[in-house]
């Protein structure tokens, strides 16, 4: 959210170009928080936890990179 505000404040992108992402960040944060709070813990070994977290982190990084690339190239 800070990066989006910074991009509009510096003129790199207009609000019309990134308005959907501005609204998507708070909504997705709320959904992810609810999933985290209501999630049931299961007993996993540390190795299995790492195996399940690494693909999620990789996917998240790719999503963020694609987001900023689309905003910068769309400008």
C-alpha positions as CSV (number, residue, x, y, z in Angstrom):
1,X,0.0,0.0,0.0
2,X,2.9,2.3,0.8
3,X,4.4,1.6,-2.6
4,X,1.1,2.4,-4.3
5,X,0.8,5.7,-2.5
6,X,4.4,6.5,-3.3
7,X,3.9,5.8,-7.0
8,X,0.9,8.1,-7.2
9,X,2.6,10.8,-5.2
10,X,5.7,10.9,-7.3
11,X,3.7,10.8,-10.6
12,X,5.0,7.4,-11.7
13,X,1.4,6.2,-12.1
14,X,-2.0,7.8,-11.9
15,X,-4.7,6.7,-9.6
16,X,-6.8,5.5,-12.5
17,X,-4.0,3.1,-13.6
18,X,-3.7,1.4,-10.2
19,X,-7.1,2.0,-8.6
20,X,-8.0,-1.7,-8.6
21,X,-4.8,-2.6,-6.8
22,X,-5.4,0.1,-4.2
23,X,-8.7,-1.5,-3.4
24,X,-7.3,-5.0,-3.7
25,X,-4.7,-4.6,-1.0
26,X,-7.0,-3.9,2.0
27,X,-9.5,-6.5,0.9
28,X,-6.9,-9.2,0.4
29,X,-5.2,-8.3,3.7
30,X,-8.6,-8.8,5.5
31,X,-9.2,-12.1,3.8
32,X,-5.7,-13.4,4.5
33,X,-6.1,-12.4,8.2
34,X,-9.3,-14.3,8.5
35,X,-7.8,-17.3,6.9
36,X,-4.9,-17.1,9.3
37,X,-7.0,-16.7,12.4
38,X,-9.5,-19.4,11.5
39,X,-7.0,-21.8,10.3
40,X,-6.7,-25.0,12.2
41,X,-3.2,-26.0,13.2
42,X,-2.0,-29.3,12.2
43,X,1.1,-31.2,13.4
44,X,3.7,-31.0,10.7
45,X,7.3,-31.6,10.8
46,X,9.7,-28.7,10.3
47,X,10.7,-30.2,6.9
48,X,7.1,-30.4,5.7
49,X,6.5,-26.8,6.9
50,X,9.4,-25.5,4.9
51,X,8.3,-27.5,1.9
52,X,4.8,-26.0,2.0
53,X,5.9,-22.4,2.8
54,X,8.6,-22.0,0.1
55,X,6.2,-22.4,-2.9
56,X,3.8,-19.9,-1.3
57,X,6.6,-17.4,-0.8
58,X,7.8,-17.9,-4.4
59,X,4.3,-17.4,-5.7
60,X,3.8,-14.3,-3.6
61,X,7.1,-12.8,-4.9
62,X,6.1,-13.5,-8.5
63,X,2.7,-11.9,-7.9
64,X,4.3,-8.8,-6.5
65,X,6.8,-8.6,-9.4
66,X,4.1,-9.0,-12.0
67,X,2.0,-6.3,-10.2
68,X,4.8,-3.7,-10.3
69,X,5.8,-4.7,-13.8
70,X,2.2,-4.2,-15.1
71,X,1.9,-0.8,-13.3
72,X,5.2,0.4,-14.6
73,X,4.7,-0.8,-18.2
74,X,1.1,0.5,-18.2
75,X,2.3,4.0,-17.5
